[in-house]
Amino acid sequence: MPRDIGYKRVRHYWNLYLFLLPSVLLVAVFSYYPAISAMYHSFYRWNGEDINYFVGMENFKKVLGVVTPWVLLFILFYMVIIFAKEKNILSNTLRFISGVLCLALTAVLLALKGFAFAAPFSLTNLYTNMSQTVIALVFWGFWLLVFQFLVSEESENKWIYLLSTAGFLAAALLRITGFSAVFAFSAIMLIGGLAIWLLPAMKKLKTIEGARTMHAFASLSIAFWALGAYSGGDTIMWGGFYVLAVLIAFNIVKMLPSILTAVVVHRIKSETMNYWYRVLFVIPMIIPGMVYLLIWKFFFNPNEGIFNRVLVYTKVMDILVYMDGILGWGGIFKTGVMPVWLGNEHLVLPALIIWGFPWVGVVGVLIYLAGLQGIDTSVYEAADLDGATAIQKFLHIEMPLIMTQVRINLVLMIIGTLQAYAHILILFDIDGGPNGKLMIPGLYMFREAFREGRAGYACAIGLIIFFLILILTELNNRFIRVEK
């Protein structure tokens, strides 16, 4: 057990602490000093060199628009994080304010300001929104089927999964009538919040407290979304968060191949083969990331790349051309014309989602393998005696017992997606691809600092990203982390 060491004992061994001094100085100079400097210069009009004028909150006003609602929401969000697990009046009050009152206020303000509708209802707008709605319906419909058929009826959380997914489906259907996306989600989440707080039947559910907490966080996220869209802030930066949200949503799905690969390798009975498979997963780590980028860039080449050839050979291209005609995608897929995946603003985001297929992450597989190897063999022996199938072992033994690793990878993936922009910078230069479609916040911060000469403004953007990551880290520490 660690012991407290008093100052009188420490001073007798002060020379030993000199060995730590080089490391402490290096960390201070190259880690803490740049971070503190960025916080300091976020309140200045600074070009990174000689121009340095104090402007107070002006940089943050340009990014956020009206600053006060952002500060209040952040404080409320953090208070919910701190007190959500406590079973008292304060916890219930904070979650009710977040999940019901805050959403109601958001929906009312959107309606009063004229932001409830993205466009007036008409058959033309209905047809225009059809493609986005179909994609949303397919995506959330898939997850609804997954939760319905793969989650055990005995699971206490199944109703939460089904209700959440049904809410996304309802919001997608509401979106097709012309409502703005943020208003549609606000309305559906408000109905869900009233249900889980006011219906007497909900109080009898064992997992109702967790559902109320999750709903409170989701509701506050929608309120942040509304502020980002309509509070008068930097539309380029907040538009970049939409790209990040799409990438994170698909990256969650793309975690599944790594899990399945780890399970398959773990079940190989030959120790020799198991070892060599682990070695094969380590080898790609020594290949420079630039090589991967160039390979995939060639893969999407419209004339010489493999991707378009595969689409033509498998007749998928004909299906895409047909769907383009039905859903009104604007002629991005035409007969006899190879689509330019990395040069078309409508295709570059789908190309980034496809990037890395079959999405077997090296580090992820190794982390999952480490978790699987910690499962005692007696658990598998008991499952064999009960006649469990391979799928049942995966759903009821392996997945629950590696949820610690899954959740760790989930948080690391989200934080990594928020921070990463180097691959977009290398592939598309500093403007974020065709028509700035991939101008994510990190790349926008880089452009403002090094091309536009607004380093102080870039520091303000970086500080906002820092607070977002801080919230995610605190959520991980208090709610996502699984104790052994």
C-alpha positions, 0 to 999 in steps of 0.5 A: 500500500502507498504511504504518505511521506512527510517533508522531513523524510523527503528532504533527506533524499532530495538528490534522488529527485534530481533524476526526475528533473529532466523528465519533468522539464521536458513534459513542462516545456513540450506539453504543459507550456504549449497548452497554457500558452494556447489558453492565454492567447485565445483571449488575444488577436494574435498572428503567431508572431508579433501582433498580440492585442487583448480582445477578451471574449471576442474570439469566443463570441465569433466561434460560439455566437451568444456566449451565455447560453453555452456557458449555462449549458456547459455548467448544467451538463457538468453538474449532471455528470457529477450528481447523476448517480446520486439518488436524491432530489438534486439529481432528479431535478438536474436530470428533469431540467436537462431532459424535459425543460431544456428540450421544451425551451429549445423546441419553443425557441426554434419555433419562435425564431422560425427555425422549426422548418428547414423548408416549407412542406411541398412535394418537391422538398419531400422528394429532395429530403427523401434520399437522406431520410432513406439512408437514416431509415436504413441505418436506424432500422438496421440497429432496431433489428439488431437490438430486437433479435440479438439482445436477449429478452432477459436483458434489462436494457433491451427496452432502452435500446429499442426505444432509443432506436425507435426515437431516431426512426421517428425523427427521421420520418418527421424530418421528411415533412420539412422540419429541421433536423434539430427540431425533429430530434428535440420534439421526439426526445421531449416526448420520450422525456415526458414518458420516462419521467411522468408515466407511472409504469416507467417507475417500476423498471429497474433500469429507469434511473440509467435511462433518465441519465442517458436521456438527460445527456442526449437532450443536452447534446441536442441543445448544444446542437441547436446553439451551434446551428442557430446562435450566430457562431462560426458556421464553418466550424459547427458544420465540421462537427456534423461531419465528425458526428457522421464519422463517429456514428459509422466508426461505432459500426466499424468496431464490429469487424475488429471484435469478430476478428479477435473472437475468431483468432481467440477460438483457434485451438492451435497455439502456433497458429494463434501466435502467428495471427497475432504477429500478422496483426502487429506487422501493419503497425510498422508501415507508415500511415502515409503509405496507407493514405496513398494506397487508398487514394489510388484505390478511389482513382476514378479511372485506374482505381480498383473501387470503381472497377469492382462496382462495375463488375458486380453491377452495383454501379447500375444499382447506384445509377438507378437509385440516383434517378429515383432518389434525386441524387443530382446525377452523381452516378451516370451510366458510362461515367466513373464517379470521382469519389475524392473529387465530388462533394457528395461522394467524399464523405461516403468515401471516407466512411468506406476508407479502411475496409474491412475495418479491422483495426490492428490495435483494437484487435490486440486489445480485444484479444487481451480481454478474451484471453482473460476469460477462464476456460471453465466458462467455455466448458460450462457453455459446452455442457449447456449446448451453447452455440458459437453465436450464443457464446459470442453474445452471452459470454465473450461480448459481456466479458470484454465490454471493458475493452469495447468501451475503452476503444469507444472512448479512444475512437471518439476522442481520436476522431475529434482530434484527427485531421492530418489525413484530410490535410494530406489528401485534400490540402488545407481547404478540406476537400471539394467545396470544403466538405471535410472542413472538420474543426481540427483542420479549420483550426490549423487553417486559421492559424497557419494560413489566415494568420489568426492564431488567437482565434485558432487557440479559441477553437482548440480550447472549445475542442479541449472542453468537449474532450474534457466532458467525454473523458469525465463521462468515461470516468464516471459512467462508461468505465467498467470495474473488474 
